[in-house]
Amino acid sequence: MANIKSQKKRNRQNVRRHERNKAVRTELKTRVKVAGAAIDTGAEDVDALVQAAQKRLGKAAASGVIHKNAAARRQSRLMKRASQTASAE
């Protein structure tokens, strides 16, 4: 346990940030998973779900929850899957 006042505050901040980041990462996984499932099943609202996943990925990268290149990679893979199924139909 820290004895320095500033370090105690830093520990409290880290706990709050960790919880917030964990929630964002969980939502990211859920959105990407839902969009991927919609792509596989050929649902009608695929575009909206993919767009929502992309938006969340961009926001997470902008706020520093995930690295910007990781967000770009995930978006690229999602769009690649969407375009492959769209061109196959």
N, C-alpha and C positions, 0 to 999 in steps of 0.2 A: 504494500500500500504506500502511496506517495505521501511524503510529509510536506512538500512544498505546495503552497496555496495555488499557484498557477498550474501546477501539474494535476492537482485534484480537479480543477476546472477543465483542463484539457481532457482528462479521462471522462468526465461527464459529457463533454461535447462529442467525444469519439463514440460513446455509447449511443447517443441520439443519432449521429450520422450513420452509424452501422445499421440501426433499425430502419432508418429511412431508405438507405441504399438497398437493404435486403428486400424491402417492400417493392422498390422499383425493379430490381432484378427478377423478382418473382412474377411481377406483372408482365415484364418483357417475355419471359419464358412462356407464360400463358397465352399472350397475344400471338406470338410466333407459332406456337403449337396449334392454336385455333385456326390461324390463317393457313397453316400447312395442311390441316385436316380438311379445310374447306377446298383447298386446291385439289387434294386427292379425291374427294368425293364429287367434285364438280358442282359445288353449291352456287346459287345465283348471286350471292353477295360476296363473292371472292374479292372483287376489287376493293370494296369498302374495308374488308378485314385485313387485306394486305396493306392498304394505305394506313390503317390504324396502327398496325405493327411497325411500319416504317416510321411513322410519326413518333411513336414511343422510343424506338431505337435512336432516332436523332436527338430527342430530348435527353435521353440518358447519356448520350455521348457529350452533348453540350454542357450538361451539369457535372460531368466527370465521373459518373457512376461506372461507365464502361469506357474503354479507350475508343477514340474516334475511328481507328482502323478496324477494330472489332465490330463496331456498329456498321461500318461500310461493308465489311465482309458478310455479316449476317443479312443485311439488306440485299446485297448482290445475290446471295444464295436463294433468298426468298423470291426475288424477282425472276431468277433463272428458272426456278420450279414453276412459277406462275406462267411464264412465257412458254415453257415447254409444253405444258398441258393445254394452253390456249392454242398453240400452233398444231397440236396433235388432233384437236377437234375439228 
